[in-house]
Amino acid sequence: MSERDYPDEPAEAFEAPPVVFEDKEGRAIEIRPYEGTDEETEALVEMYGAFDPADRAQGIPPGKEDRIRTWLSNILDEECLNVVAWDGETAAGHATLVPDGDAYELAIFVLQAYQRAGIGRRLMYALLGYGREEGIEKVWLTVERWNRPAVNLYHETGFETSDAESFELEMTIRLQ
């Protein structure tokens, strides 16, 4: 774990889940915490199985079902915080906070058919609101520097660049 710089002041308040909204395509989306049911897990396996290989970054999500299940068993652990965006029974997106020392690493995924509809932003805000409710103080993430839409979203959310030494940017936010 590297030493990371975090902002001195906490970010704005974020609405904690459950959150219900209409996306830019007119779909009713509900974001709620992952509760650990078999139905939720299977919906996530299906979502990640449908991911376009071009949208996989840093080796995640994995591509094969057995690797997806192993990966999910790690990030759906009770020490992690997870929220899922639902379009009815379909998992449209998933975001997680994974413990890493005194902070949490954020990862967010939105299925291709649901991208550019405002779901990623709302999913991230709900996860950060949930994290704040659960007492999480510091969150970090990495993003490929060429992914301008994601970098812009993270900056708009309140993340600050803490390390720009490689092809990835490391960004941090303070919740408490």
N, C-alpha and C positions, 0 to 999 in steps of 0.2 A: 504494500500500500504506500503510495507516495504521499508526501505532505501536500495538502491542497490548501489553497487560499479560498476562504468563503467570504461573502459580503458581510460587512459589519451589522447591517440592519436586516431584519426579516422582510421577506417579500410581502406583497399584498395578500389579503385574505382570499382563499379559494373555497368555493362551495364544495362541501363534502357530499359523497353519494348517500342515498340514491339521487340521481339527477335524471330528469326526463326532458327531452327537447326534440324539436323537429330539425333535422339536418337540412342542408341546402338542396337536397333532392326531394324533400317533403316526407322523408321517412321518420316515423316515431322511434327515437332511439332512447333506450334506458341504460344508464350507467349505474352499476351497483357493485358492491364488494363481492369478490369470489367467496362462496360459502363452502366449497369442497364437495359438492354433490357429483355423483357419477355423470349426470346429464351435462353439467357445466364442463367437466373435464373432457368428455367426449366431444362437446361442441368446440372446445379449444383445439383438440387434436385435429378435428376436421378443418378448422380455420387455418391452422398452421400447415396442414397438408396441402391446402389450396394455394399457399403463398407462391407467388411468381419468384423463381430463382433470382431474377434481376433485382428484387426488393430485399434480398437477404444481405445483411451487412455484418461484418465482423464475425461471420460464421453462424449468425443466428437470424431467424430461427433455423434449426436443423431441417434437412429435407426429407429424411426417411422416417416412417411412422415410429419405429422402435426408438430412434434417437429423439424424436419429438417427445415421446412419452417420458424418456429418461430426463430430458431437459426440463419438461414441465414438472416432474416430480421434485426437482430441485427448487424451482422458482415458485411453486405453489405450496411450499413448505409453510408451516405455521409462523415461522419467524419473518416471513416476507409479507408485504401488503400487496394485494392484487385487486384490480378493478377490471370489469369486463363491460364493453359496450354491446348491447343487445338490440338487434332488429328482430323483434319477435323471439323465435327460438334460435336464431342465427347469431353466432358470435361474430361481430363486425370488427372488434378491436379489443386489445388487452394491454394493460400497463401494469408494471410491477416495480416495487421498491425492494431491493435485496440488501440485507445488512452487510456492511463492509467496515469493520472496525467501529469507529464512533460516528459513522455516516451511513447513508444508504445510496446504492446505485440505482438509477432510474433507467428502465427500458420500456419502450412503447412500440406497439405494432398495430397497424390498421390494415385490414384486408383490402386488396387493390380495388375491388368494386365499391368500396366505401371511402376511398381517399378523395381529398379535395372537397369534402362536404362539411367540414367543420367538426368532424368527430374526434380527430386527433387532439385538437386544442381542448375540447371539452373533457376528453378522457384524461389528459394530463392534468388539467385543473382539478378534476375530481380526485385523482390519485394524490395530488399535493394537499388538497383539503383533508382527505382521509389521513394522510401522513401527519399533518399538523394535529388533527384530533387525537391521533395515537401517540403524540409526544415526540415525533421525529423532529430533530433540529436541523440536520444538514443533509443535503442531497447532492449528488454529482452524477454526471453522465459523460459519455464520449460520443462524438458525432463526426462523421467524415466531413472534412472542411468543404468539399465540393457540394455537399447537400444543403444548398442555400435555403430552401424552404424550411427545413428543420432548424438550421442555425437561427434563422430569423424568428421562428416560432419560439425557440428557447430564450432568445434575447427579449422578445416581447413579454414572455412569462416572468422574467426577472432573473434568469440565469446570467451569470457573468463568466467570461472566458478566464480560466485560471491557468491553462497551459496550452500553448499553440506551437509546440516544438516539433510536432510530427504531422503526418497527413491527417491526423485526427485532432479535433479540438476537445479539450476537457473543459467542462463548464460546471459551475456550482451555484447553489442557491441556499439561502438560510430560511427555514420556516418558523423558527422560534427565536 
